Amino acid sequence: MARRPLPRILSNGTAQLARSRELARTAADSATDVLHPLITITRGLRRLASAGRRRWADTPKDKRGPLLFLLASVVLVVALVPYGPLLAVIVLMAAAAWHGRDRTAPAPEGPDESQTQRLQSLYEALVPYFSTAEDPAPLFAHGGDWEQAFPAYEFDGEGRIAHLVVRYPAYFTDGEADSRARIEQLLTAKSGRGREYHFMWDEEGNQLTVGVLAPLPTDIAAQRFVTAPGETVLGFTDPTQVHRTLPLTHGAEQRDVPPVVWRTGVRSTEPNLLVMGQPGSGTSTLLRSIALQALQYGDVLIVEGGGTGEYACLTGRDGVLAVECGLAGALASLEWAASETERRLIAANRARQSGHPAPDDTRRPLWIILDRPSAFAHVAAADGHKDPQSLLQVPLRHGRAANVTVVVADQFDSADTIGDAVRQHTRARVVLGPATTQQLEAVLGAPPHTTPIAQMPPGRGYARLGSGPVHRLQVPATPDPYDDATNDADRQAVLALLPPHTTPADAAETVATEAVVEAAVVETS
């Protein structure tokens, strides 16, 4: 049967509605321009009438009679004078037009005195960096005009610079990192500390755009994110570099926030993750968030070197293979993970050679999460055991083909003990907490385009996936629900995401035996 075309009103109705709205808006604007004098006079008459009513209400009752006699005398005189009524109407319309005018004060053009002084001081501070003695017409010179160097600028409510465009001479070495760092440090100090600035260098146009970044939201609790299998939300970032948003629920409020999504699996180019940070920066919070997301589709093996019980809430849950805090358990678990990776590789290879799909037991993702594995290094060396990180070579090298993902988190003071395999095969990197530019570049492989601040909330940092850009990152609040310092809202949010407890095999046999005994007792009775 041939398809019937849609009615005309349905096929192009949207375009007609948009055109009708535009015509209506244009007609309304034109009518407002034409009727503007009438609107002004009407507003003035209303204001004069209100003033008259207030004056009559404020007049004492014993003086209202003489006031009425005076008004009647004025009306009589105006009526008897030649052209009096016409002149009275003209005077009334003029007074109404005067009182009905728009009294909104016009916005001041240009900066005020304090803003001008701030821009001039910033201009003078940039002179030694953007000028040379050989320049015949310097753009930056002591006592020069800052308006030519700063074509655009904005200030916030506190009088500090919120947006600035800086023109600089073409001979400035903007391609060198040290030269850029000096200018960025100077602009940060002169524009106001305690804020994060974004610097965008335009080498072709010889312009530098400086913008103040709004703080990332810290009130996002752990929840089920709308993601596909193989996608893990590391945190949330600015909307400038991410073209995707996730719908989030915060109490009764719903909003869309741009996430930093890490993709794992067979097609991933960054199959493993390395997290670095200072103590108390939120690395364990990030690992808990990753574990809760991974348990939706896979199994998780957790090795905790700190021994603080950060992952006790996951013990005995469905999908959690083990939560090890001791050296012996960590070595046994990681040896099993290495052999499991090899088994999956062999099974998948045999299936491909036979022309069959991969077995089901090799498709389910396996996550190996290590929190502070460097804590085992000294203990293993003292007891004569191998370093647990040496057992990660097989999962790190071949884990992508076997659906095995490795996540390692450690602190900056133990960065020297991180193994070479971890450094080489973790292309996804996260740095949490305060860090210097050198530390950020050493871990991420590239400096961020923002200025790091000294005071950061827990879970704040930077993330870089492979060779992509460096993103600001805020980890969702995923605290330990067994910690007494956790507020009730965050505790309930984490507890709602935990899988149910696993029933041990011996417990299942005991329950079955008890059921059989009870049935026998019922039959005999």
Long-range contacts (C-beta under 8 A, 24 or more apart in sequence): 37-97, 39-100, 40-96, 40-97, 40-100, 40-101, 40-102, 41-93, 41-96, 41-97, 41-100, 42-96, 42-100, 43-96, 43-99, 43-100, 44-95, 44-96, 44-97, 44-98, 44-99, 44-100, 44-101, 45-96, 45-100, 46-100, 47-96, 47-99, 47-100, 48-92, 48-95, 48-96, 48-99, 111-153, 111-155, 114-159, 115-155, 115-159, 118-159, 118-161, 119-146, 119-150, 119-153, 120-146, 121-190, 122-146, 122-150, 122-161, 122-187, 122-190, 122-191, 123-149, 123-150, 125-186, 125-190, 126-166, 126-168, 126-183, 126-186, 129-172, 129-179, 129-182, 129-183, 129-186, 130-168, 130-169, 130-172, 131-169, 132-171, 135-169, 135-171, 138-169, 139-167, 139-168, 139-169, 140-168, 140-169, 156-212, 160-191, 160-192, 160-195, 161-191, 161-192, 161-210, 161-212, 162-211, 162-212, 163-209, 163-210, 163-211, 163-212, 164-191, 164-209, 164-210, 165-207, 165-208, 165-209, 165-210, 166-207, 166-208, 166-209, 166-210, 167-206, 167-207, 168-206, 168-207, 168-208, 169-206, 170-206, 172-206, 174-201, 174-203, 174-206, 174-208, 175-203, 177-447, 181-437, 183-208, 184-451, 185-451, 188-451, 194-453, 194-455, 195-453, 196-450, 196-451, 196-452, 196-453, 196-472, 197-450, 197-451, 198-240, 198-449, 198-450, 199-449, 199-450, 199-451, 200-449, 213-238, 213-450, 213-472, 214-238, 216-460, 216-472, 216-473, 216-474, 217-257, 217-474, 218-457, 218-459, 218-460, 218-474, 218-477, 219-250, 219-477, 220-248, 220-250, 220-257, 220-474, 220-476, 220-477, 221-250, 221-476, 221-477, 221-478, 221-489, 221-490, 221-493, 222-288, 222-289, 222-292, 222-476, 222-477, 222-478, 222-490, 222-493, 222-494, 222-497, 223-248, 223-249, 223-476, 223-493, 223-497, 224-296, 224-497, 225-259, 225-293, 227-261, 227-293, 229-265, 229-296, 229-297, 230-263, 230-264, 230-265, 230-267, 230-268, 230-297, 230-365, 231-261, 231-262, 231-263, 231-264, 232-261, 232-262, 232-263, 232-264, 232-290, 232-293, 232-294, 233-259, 233-260, 233-261, 233-262, 233-289, 233-293, 233-476, 234-259, 234-260, 234-261, 234-262, 234-286, 234-289, 234-290, 234-430, 234-463, 234-473, 234-475, 235-259, 235-260, 235-286, 235-459, 235-463, 235-473, 235-474, 235-475, 235-476, 236-260, 236-473, 236-474, 236-476, 237-463, 237-471, 237-472, 237-473, 237-474, 238-471, 238-472, 241-469, 241-471, 242-471, 260-463, 260-465, 260-471, 260-473, 262-428, 262-465, 264-365, 264-405, 265-365, 265-400, 265-403, 266-400, 266-401, 266-403, 268-400, 269-427, 269-466, 270-427, 270-428, 270-465, 270-466, 271-399, 271-400, 271-405, 271-406, 271-425, 271-427, 272-396, 272-399, 272-405, 272-406, 272-407, 272-408, 272-425, 272-426, 272-427, 272-428, 273-405, 273-406, 273-407, 273-408, 273-426, 273-428, 273-429, 273-430, 274-408, 274-409, 274-418, 274-422, 274-423, 274-426, 274-428, 274-429, 274-430, 274-443, 275-407, 275-408, 275-409, 275-410, 275-429, 275-430, 275-431, 275-432, 276-409, 276-410, 276-411, 276-412, 276-415, 276-429, 276-430, 276-431, 276-432, 276-439, 276-443, 277-409, 277-411, 277-412, 277-431, 277-432, 277-433, 277-435, 277-461, 278-411, 278-412, 278-432, 278-433, 278-434, 278-435, 279-411, 280-433, 280-458, 281-432, 281-433, 281-434, 281-456, 281-458, 281-459, 281-461, 282-432, 282-433, 282-458, 282-459, 282-460, 282-461, 282-475, 283-371, 283-409, 283-410, 283-411, 283-432, 284-310, 284-311, 284-371, 284-409, 284-480, 285-458, 285-459, 285-475, 285-477, 285-478, 285-479, 286-409, 286-430, 286-432, 286-459, 286-475, 286-478, 287-311, 287-369, 287-371, 287-407, 287-409, 288-478, 288-479, 288-480, 288-494, 289-475, 289-476, 289-478, 290-367, 290-369, 290-407, 291-367, 291-369, 292-478, 292-494, 292-497, 292-498, 294-365, 294-367, 294-405, 295-319, 295-320, 295-499, 297-364, 297-365, 298-364, 298-365, 298-366, 298-367, 298-403, 299-364, 299-365, 299-366, 299-367, 300-367, 300-369, 301-333, 301-337, 301-366, 301-367, 301-368, 301-369, 302-369, 302-370, 302-371, 303-329, 303-330, 303-333, 303-334, 303-368, 303-369, 303-370, 303-371, 303-373, 303-388, 304-371, 304-372, 305-330, 305-370, 305-371, 305-372, 305-373, 305-374, 305-375, 305-376, 306-371, 306-372, 306-375, 307-375, 309-480, 309-482, 310-371, 310-480, 311-371, 312-480, 312-482, 313-480, 313-481, 313-482, 313-494, 313-495, 313-498, 314-498, 316-501, 316-502, 317-498, 317-499, 317-500, 317-501, 317-502, 318-499, 318-500, 318-501, 318-502, 319-499, 320-499, 320-502, 327-376, 327-379, 327-380, 327-383, 327-385, 327-388, 330-373, 330-376, 330-388, 331-380, 331-385, 331-386, 331-388, 331-391, 334-368, 334-388, 334-391, 334-392, 335-391, 337-366, 337-368, 337-391, 337-395, 337-404, 338-391, 338-392, 338-393, 338-394, 338-395, 340-366, 340-404, 341-366, 341-394, 341-395, 341-398, 341-399, 341-402, 341-404, 342-394, 342-398, 344-402, 344-403, 344-404, 345-398, 345-401, 345-402, 348-401, 348-402, 362-402, 362-403, 363-403, 364-403, 365-403, 365-404, 365-405, 366-402, 366-403, 366-404, 366-405, 367-404, 367-405, 367-407, 368-392, 368-395, 368-404, 368-405, 368-406, 368-407, 369-407, 370-406, 370-407, 370-408, 370-409, 371-409, 372-409, 372-410, 372-411, 372-414, 373-408, 373-410, 374-410, 374-411, 374-414, 374-417, 374-418, 375-414, 377-417, 387-419, 389-418, 389-419, 389-421, 389-422, 390-419, 390-421, 392-419, 392-421, 392-422, 393-421, 396-421, 396-422, 396-424, 396-425, 396-426, 397-421, 397-425, 412-439, 427-465, 427-466, 428-463, 428-464, 428-465, 428-466, 429-463, 429-464, 430-461, 430-462, 430-463, 430-473, 431-461, 431-462, 431-463, 432-459, 432-460, 432-461, 432-473, 432-475, 433-460, 433-461, 435-461, 440-470, 444-470, 446-470, 448-472
